Amino acid sequence: MFHLQKRLEQSERWDASKRLTLQDAKELLKDRFSQLDFEAAKKDVIPFLADTSELELWNQAFFQAITENLTASTPMEQERTR
């Protein structure tokens, strides 16, 4: 979360005086997904994909649903899983 917070601060999307939580990150993502033009996003990535069939899943509901499953771990937890 630390790295994400620093990048959000750098892009002026997060107040440096507040600590970013997982729930905050999920809310930021959900907000962004509610504003995104998914048809335009699909067109942007098509040239880079061999199989475009998975793009059929791309919509606001799909990305908001998978956002709920996001988890965060500390660097120590990441080391233990390697």
N, C-alpha and C positions, 0 to 999 in steps of 0.2 A: 504494500500500500504506500510505503514511503516514496518509492520511485514514481508511482502514478501521481501521487500528490505533488511532487516536485515538477513533473511535466505539466500538470494542470495549472500550477502556479505560474510556470514559465509562459504558458499560453493565456494567462490572465482569466482562467476559467474557475479558479479556486482561490479563496482568501487564505493567505499564508498564516494568518493568526488562528486559523481553525485546523483541527486534526481531521483528516479525511478518514471516514470509516467505510467498511464494506457496504453498509446500507446507503451511505452518501453516494458511493460510486455507482451502485445499482440505480439509484434515482437519477443521477446524471445521464446514465445510459438510456434509461427508459424515456427520459425527456427528449434526448437526441433522436431516439427511434421514432418518437411521435412526430418529429419534424422532417424526417428524412424522406426524400423522393426515391423509393425503392426501385422504380422502373429505371430511373436515370442511373442509379448505382449498378444495377444489373448490366446496363449497356456499357458502363465504364469498365467492368471486369471481364466481359465476354471475350475480348481478344487474348486474355491470359489463361483461359481455361480450355482444356481438351474436351471435357464433358460438362456441358452447361445445364444438364438436367436438374442438378441440385439447386439451381437458381429459382426453380419453381417454389421452393420453400421460403424464399426471401420475402418477408412481409413484416409489418409491425408486430403482429401477434407472435410470430415465430421468435423474433429477436427478444421481445419482452419476456417470453416464456423461458428461453434459455438463460436470460440474465438472472432469473430467480435461482438458478442452480450454481451461480458463481460462488466460489470460496476464495479465501485468502489465507496465505500461510506466511510465517515469519522466515527469515533466512535460516534460522536454526532448524526449523521443521523441514525446509527444503533440503538441507544437508543430510538429514537422517533418511530421506527417501532415495538418495542417490546410491 
